[in-house]
Amino acid sequence: MAMHASLAMQHLQQLAAVTGAPCLLGGDWNIKPTDPAYQLLTRGSMESTLMAHYPAGPEGDTWAPDLRYGMASAYAMAHGGSEPDFTNYAQVRDDADPFIGCLDYIFCSPHVHVVGAPAMPHRSTANGPLPTSSEPSDHLLLSAELELPLTPDPALSHLYGGMDGAANSAAGGTEGRALGGGRSRQVAQKDGSERLAKAWGAEANEQMRVARKGELEAFAIRERDEVLDFPSSLNSYERKLVHSLAEELGLEHTSFGEGRDRFIRVEKKLAQPGVAVAGGVA
């Protein structure tokens, strides 16, 4: 579940980063408050002792499940840090005992203010398993009252980023650019015809910048990792972006290989007082 939960939340945070908007995501997460994936969602990463629960990617894949920032559980915020005793009470046909526990959450970004959340019942008062004649689902209704800001909070811009870039995009600063910074290109269809493939444009470039910066920031604070390799599949715009962001974050960045095998390696600079370490070359 760590991989599924992380991918969903990473995508949400990436979308929110473009405009600095608040974000929230709620539903049946199929994780309990004591699960490592819950810690990942609420803290942004898992403790080193729980690293065994991190999904292992394919060799050479640099993806990591860490988030840009932890998300707050609305119910826990409204009830002194405690989650409901249960939100799901279900009986699986082949299981001897029913399951009862908390699986549902409303996760909110730091921009969101939690006003309150109705108290949920204790399992000692439950009449189940669910559904029943009075409860049409095996999950209870979880709700919260939230306040959203009218404008992005500048004090939280370091979490979201992309606000200046989004404003530039809205003004038409880079309109007409294709995904990855390239020009719009023609794509041949199976029937031999061609159509103009205008990719996401400036907004997609900004999303890519935010995503790459988040990936580099997560690498910079992970003590266990000293090297981060970016795949040779990056185009020229993406390579330039990675070099620029790595330089901005004080990381060493060097290109290796030739042609299609060329890739970028990012490393953490060794602390050497009085010695300046230059960044790599594109």
C-alpha positions as CSV (number, residue, x, y, z in Angstrom):
1,M,0.0,0.0,0.0
2,A,3.0,2.4,0.5
3,M,3.5,2.6,-3.2
4,H,-0.1,3.2,-4.2
5,A,-0.7,5.7,-1.4
6,S,2.5,7.6,-2.2
7,L,1.8,7.8,-6.0
8,A,-1.7,9.2,-5.4
9,M,-0.5,11.8,-2.9
10,Q,2.6,12.7,-4.9
11,H,0.4,13.4,-7.9
12,L,-2.0,15.5,-5.9
13,Q,0.8,17.6,-4.4
14,Q,2.3,18.1,-7.8
15,L,-1.0,19.4,-9.2
16,A,-1.4,21.7,-6.2
17,A,2.1,23.0,-6.6
18,V,1.4,24.7,-9.9
19,T,-0.8,27.4,-8.3
20,G,0.1,27.1,-4.6
21,A,-3.5,25.8,-4.0
22,P,-4.6,23.9,-0.9
23,C,-5.4,20.3,-1.5
24,L,-7.1,17.4,0.2
25,L,-7.7,13.8,-0.6
26,G,-10.1,11.5,1.3
27,G,-11.6,8.1,1.1
28,D,-11.0,4.4,1.9
29,W,-7.2,4.2,2.1
30,N,-7.1,0.6,3.3
31,I,-4.4,1.4,5.9
32,K,-4.6,1.5,9.7
33,P,-3.3,4.4,11.8
34,T,-0.5,2.1,13.0
35,D,0.7,1.2,9.5
36,P,3.9,2.6,8.0
37,A,2.0,3.9,5.0
38,Y,0.0,6.2,7.4
39,Q,3.2,7.6,8.8
40,L,4.4,8.2,5.2
41,L,1.2,10.2,4.4
42,T,1.2,12.2,7.6
43,R,4.9,12.9,8.0
44,G,6.1,12.8,4.4
45,S,8.4,9.9,4.9
46,M,8.9,6.8,7.1
47,E,11.4,6.2,9.8
48,S,14.6,4.3,9.0
49,T,13.4,1.4,11.1
50,L,10.4,1.0,8.8
51,M,12.4,1.1,5.6
52,A,11.5,-2.5,4.9
53,H,8.0,-1.3,4.0
54,Y,9.3,1.0,1.2
55,P,8.6,-0.5,-2.2
56,A,11.7,-1.6,-4.1
57,G,11.7,-0.3,-7.6
58,P,13.4,-1.7,-10.7
59,E,17.1,-1.4,-11.0
60,G,18.1,2.1,-12.0
61,D,14.7,3.6,-11.1
62,T,15.2,6.7,-9.0
63,W,11.6,7.1,-7.8
64,A,11.1,7.3,-4.0
65,P,7.9,7.3,-2.1
66,D,8.7,10.4,0.0
67,L,6.3,13.3,-0.2
68,R,7.0,17.0,-0.5
69,Y,5.3,17.5,2.9
70,G,3.1,15.5,5.3
71,M,-0.7,15.7,5.1
72,A,-2.8,16.2,8.2
73,S,-5.7,13.9,9.0
74,A,-8.8,16.1,9.5
75,Y,-10.3,13.8,12.1
76,A,-7.1,13.5,14.1
77,M,-6.7,17.3,14.0
78,A,-10.2,17.8,15.4
79,H,-9.8,15.1,18.1
80,G,-6.4,15.7,19.7
81,G,-4.5,13.4,17.4
82,S,-6.8,10.4,17.7
83,E,-8.3,8.7,14.7
84,P,-11.8,7.0,14.8
85,D,-11.9,3.7,16.7
86,F,-13.4,2.2,13.5
87,T,-14.7,3.3,10.1
88,N,-15.0,-0.2,8.5
89,Y,-16.8,-3.2,9.9
90,A,-17.0,-6.0,7.3
91,Q,-17.2,-9.8,7.1
92,V,-15.4,-11.6,4.3
93,R,-17.1,-14.8,3.4
94,D,-14.0,-17.0,3.9
95,D,-12.8,-15.3,7.1
96,A,-13.9,-16.7,10.4
97,D,-13.9,-13.3,12.1
98,P,-15.1,-9.9,10.8
99,F,-12.7,-7.0,10.4
100,I,-13.3,-3.8,12.4
101,G,-10.9,-0.9,12.3
102,C,-10.1,2.6,10.9
103,L,-9.4,2.7,7.2
104,D,-10.9,6.0,6.1
105,Y,-9.3,9.4,6.3
106,I,-9.5,13.0,4.9
107,F,-5.9,14.2,4.4
108,C,-5.4,17.9,4.2
109,S,-2.4,20.1,3.1
110,P,-1.0,22.7,5.6
111,H,-3.1,25.4,3.9
112,V,-6.3,23.9,5.1
113,H,-7.8,24.8,8.6
114,V,-9.8,22.1,10.2
115,V,-12.7,23.6,12.0
116,G,-14.1,20.3,13.4
117,A,-15.2,16.7,12.6
118,P,-18.2,14.8,14.0
119,A,-17.2,12.2,16.6
120,M,-17.3,8.6,15.3
121,P,-18.8,5.7,17.5
122,H,-16.7,3.2,19.4
123,R,-16.8,-0.4,18.3
124,S,-18.5,-1.4,21.6
125,T,-21.6,0.3,20.3
126,A,-21.4,-1.1,16.8
127,N,-24.2,-3.3,15.4
128,G,-22.6,-5.4,12.7
129,P,-20.9,-6.5,10.6
130,L,-22.0,-3.9,8.1
131,P,-24.0,-3.2,6.0
132,T,-27.3,-3.4,7.9
133,S,-30.8,-2.1,7.4
134,S,-29.7,1.2,8.9
135,E,-26.2,1.4,7.5
136,P,-26.1,0.9,3.7
137,S,-22.3,0.5,3.5
138,D,-19.6,-1.4,5.3
139,H,-17.9,2.0,5.8
140,L,-19.2,4.7,8.1
141,L,-19.6,8.2,6.9
142,L,-16.6,10.3,7.8
143,S,-16.9,14.1,7.4
144,A,-15.1,17.3,8.5
145,E,-15.7,21.0,8.4
146,L,-12.8,22.8,6.7
147,E,-11.8,26.4,5.9
148,L,-9.9,27.1,2.8
149,P,-7.8,30.3,2.3
150,L,-9.0,32.7,-0.4
151,T,-5.4,33.2,-1.5
152,P,-2.2,31.1,-1.1
153,D,-0.3,31.7,2.1
154,P,3.2,33.1,1.3
155,A,4.5,31.6,4.5
156,L,3.9,28.1,3.0
157,S,5.3,28.8,-0.5
158,H,8.4,26.7,0.3
159,L,6.1,23.7,0.4
160,Y,4.3,24.3,-2.9
161,G,6.7,26.3,-5.1
162,G,5.7,27.1,-8.6
163,M,3.5,30.1,-7.7
164,D,5.6,32.5,-9.6
165,G,5.9,30.2,-12.6
166,A,2.2,29.6,-12.6
167,A,1.6,33.4,-12.7
168,N,4.0,33.7,-15.6
169,S,2.2,30.9,-17.4
170,A,-1.2,32.6,-16.9
171,A,0.3,35.7,-18.4
172,G,1.3,33.7,-21.5
173,G,5.0,33.8,-20.8
174,T,5.7,30.5,-22.5
175,E,2.5,29.7,-24.3
176,G,2.9,27.2,-27.1
177,R,5.7,25.2,-25.5
178,A,5.4,21.5,-25.5
179,L,6.0,19.0,-22.7
180,G,9.7,19.0,-21.9
181,G,10.2,22.5,-23.3
182,G,10.2,21.5,-27.0
183,R,8.1,22.9,-29.8
184,S,4.8,21.4,-30.8
185,R,5.4,18.4,-33.0
186,Q,3.6,16.4,-35.6
187,V,2.6,12.9,-34.7
188,A,1.9,10.3,-37.5
189,Q,-1.3,8.3,-37.0
190,K,-1.8,4.7,-38.0
191,D,-4.0,5.7,-40.9
192,G,-1.1,7.9,-42.3
193,S,-2.7,11.2,-41.3
194,E,-1.0,13.7,-39.1
195,R,-2.3,15.8,-36.3
196,L,-0.8,18.6,-34.3
197,A,0.2,17.3,-30.9
198,K,0.2,20.2,-28.5
199,A,1.3,18.8,-25.2
200,W,0.7,20.3,-21.9
201,G,2.6,23.5,-22.6
202,A,3.9,25.9,-19.9
203,E,1.8,24.4,-17.1
204,A,3.2,20.9,-17.8
205,N,6.8,22.4,-17.8
206,E,6.1,24.0,-14.4
207,Q,4.7,20.7,-13.0
208,M,7.8,18.9,-14.2
209,R,10.0,21.5,-12.5
210,V,8.1,21.1,-9.3
211,A,8.2,17.3,-9.5
212,R,12.0,17.2,-10.2
213,K,12.7,19.8,-7.5
214,G,10.7,17.7,-5.0
215,E,12.7,14.6,-6.0
216,L,16.0,16.4,-5.5
217,E,14.9,17.9,-2.2
218,A,13.9,14.5,-0.9
219,F,17.2,13.0,-2.0
220,A,19.1,15.8,-0.3
221,I,17.6,15.0,3.1
222,R,17.7,11.2,2.8
223,E,20.8,10.2,4.8
224,R,20.9,6.7,3.3
225,D,21.4,7.9,-0.3
226,E,24.6,9.5,-1.5
227,V,24.0,9.2,-5.3
228,L,20.9,9.9,-7.4
229,D,21.0,8.8,-11.1
230,F,18.6,10.2,-13.6
231,P,17.8,7.9,-16.6
232,S,19.2,8.5,-20.1
233,S,15.6,8.8,-21.4
234,L,15.5,12.5,-20.3
235,N,15.3,15.0,-23.1
236,S,17.6,18.0,-23.4
237,Y,15.1,20.3,-21.6
238,E,14.8,17.8,-18.7
239,R,18.6,17.4,-18.4
240,K,19.0,21.2,-18.3
241,L,16.3,21.4,-15.7
242,V,17.9,18.8,-13.5
243,H,21.3,20.5,-13.7
244,S,19.8,23.9,-12.9
245,L,17.8,22.6,-9.9
246,A,20.7,20.6,-8.5
247,E,22.9,23.7,-8.7
248,E,20.2,25.7,-6.9
249,L,20.0,23.1,-4.1
250,G,23.8,22.9,-3.7
251,L,24.2,19.4,-5.1
252,E,26.9,18.1,-7.4
253,H,25.6,17.3,-10.9
254,T,27.5,15.6,-13.7
255,S,26.6,14.0,-17.0
256,F,28.1,10.7,-18.1
257,G,28.0,8.7,-21.3
258,E,27.4,9.7,-24.9
259,G,24.4,9.9,-27.2
260,R,21.4,7.9,-26.0
261,D,23.4,6.5,-23.1
262,R,24.0,9.9,-21.6
263,F,22.6,10.3,-18.0
264,I,22.9,12.7,-15.1
265,R,24.4,11.7,-11.7
266,V,23.6,13.9,-8.7
267,E,25.6,13.7,-5.5
268,K,25.8,15.4,-2.2
269,K,28.7,17.8,-1.8
270,L,31.2,17.0,0.9
271,A,31.6,19.6,3.5
272,Q,35.0,21.2,2.9
273,P,35.3,24.6,4.6
274,G,36.8,27.2,2.4
275,V,36.7,25.0,-0.7
276,A,34.1,25.8,-3.4
277,V,32.9,22.8,-5.4
278,A,31.7,23.6,-8.9
279,G,28.7,21.9,-10.4
280,G,28.9,19.4,-13.3
281,V,28.6,20.1,-17.0
282,A,25.7,19.5,-19.2
